[in-house]
Amino acid sequence: MSLLDDYQNFNEDPGEIYPADDPNASRRARVDLERQIVILGSDLKKILREIVDLEAQRRKFKKEEERIRVDRDALDKKLKKLDNERTFLEEEIRGLKKKLKTLK
């Protein structure tokens, strides 16, 4: 029966794990709670550090994204300029070929 009693006590509230007649029960419960607080506090600090790191990485990516956008815009302008020059030169070549045909 003692094993069954232990199992029932295990599923109850953590404050009730220790029998009420034990003088050290409240001290043990307090120590357990303090230990849990320290562990959870440590986990919280770890998550907060990770959040700060990820936010810094996001800012870095945003700056890189802006730089890439500026570079892309400059390339688009250059490409458009070269495309206009190509079109002009093709038209000029066609015109010269027509003149050449008329001279023959």
C-alpha positions as CSV (number, residue, x, y, z in Angstrom):
1,M,0.0,0.0,0.0
2,S,2.9,2.4,0.6
3,L,3.7,2.4,-3.1
4,L,0.2,3.3,-4.0
5,D,0.3,6.2,-1.4
6,D,3.5,7.5,-2.9
7,Y,1.9,7.5,-6.4
8,Q,-1.1,9.4,-5.2
9,N,1.1,11.9,-3.4
10,F,3.2,12.3,-6.6
11,N,0.2,13.4,-8.6
12,E,-1.0,16.0,-6.1
13,D,0.0,19.6,-5.7
14,P,3.8,20.0,-5.2
15,G,3.2,21.8,-1.9
16,E,1.4,18.7,-0.6
17,I,4.2,16.2,-1.5
18,Y,5.6,16.5,2.0
19,P,3.5,15.3,4.8
20,A,2.0,18.1,7.0
21,D,3.4,16.6,10.2
22,D,7.0,16.9,8.9
23,P,8.6,20.0,10.5
24,N,11.0,20.4,7.6
25,A,8.3,20.1,5.0
26,S,7.7,23.8,4.5
27,R,11.5,24.4,4.4
28,R,11.9,21.7,1.7
29,A,9.0,23.1,-0.3
30,R,10.4,26.6,-0.1
31,V,13.9,25.3,-1.2
32,D,12.2,23.5,-4.2
33,L,10.3,26.6,-5.2
34,E,13.4,28.8,-4.9
35,R,15.3,26.3,-7.1
36,Q,12.6,26.3,-9.7
37,I,12.6,30.1,-9.6
38,V,16.3,30.2,-10.2
39,I,16.1,27.7,-13.1
40,L,13.2,29.6,-14.7
41,G,15.0,32.9,-14.2
42,S,18.1,31.5,-16.0
43,D,15.9,30.2,-18.8
44,L,14.3,33.6,-19.1
45,K,17.7,35.4,-19.3
46,K,18.8,33.0,-22.0
47,I,15.7,33.7,-24.0
48,L,16.1,37.5,-23.6
49,R,19.7,37.3,-24.8
50,E,18.6,35.3,-27.8
51,I,15.9,37.9,-28.5
52,V,18.4,40.7,-28.4
53,D,20.8,38.8,-30.7
54,L,18.0,38.1,-33.2
55,E,16.8,41.7,-33.2
56,A,20.4,42.8,-33.9
57,Q,20.6,40.3,-36.8
58,R,17.3,41.6,-38.1
59,R,18.6,45.2,-38.1
60,K,21.8,44.0,-39.9
61,F,19.7,42.2,-42.6
62,K,17.6,45.3,-43.0
63,K,20.7,47.4,-43.7
64,E,22.0,44.8,-46.1
65,E,18.6,44.7,-47.8
66,E,18.6,48.5,-48.2
67,R,22.2,48.4,-49.7
68,I,21.2,45.6,-52.1
69,R,18.1,47.6,-53.2
70,V,20.3,50.7,-53.9
71,D,22.7,48.6,-55.9
72,R,19.9,47.0,-57.8
73,D,18.4,50.4,-58.7
74,A,21.8,51.6,-60.0
75,L,22.1,48.4,-62.1
76,D,18.5,48.9,-63.5
77,K,19.4,52.5,-64.5
78,K,22.6,51.4,-66.1
79,L,20.8,48.5,-67.9
80,K,18.1,50.9,-69.2
81,K,20.8,53.3,-70.5
82,L,22.7,50.5,-72.3
83,D,19.4,49.2,-73.7
84,N,18.6,52.7,-75.1
85,E,22.1,52.9,-76.6
86,R,21.7,49.4,-78.1
87,T,18.3,50.4,-79.7
88,F,19.9,53.7,-81.1
89,L,22.8,51.8,-82.6
90,E,20.6,49.1,-84.1
91,E,18.5,51.9,-85.7
92,E,21.6,53.6,-87.0
93,I,22.9,50.4,-88.5
94,R,19.6,49.7,-90.2
95,G,19.7,53.2,-91.7
96,L,23.2,52.8,-92.9
97,K,22.4,49.4,-94.5
98,K,19.5,51.0,-96.3
99,K,21.8,53.7,-97.6
100,L,24.3,51.1,-98.7
101,K,21.6,49.2,-100.7
102,T,20.6,52.4,-102.4
103,L,24.2,53.1,-103.5
104,K,24.5,49.7,-105.3
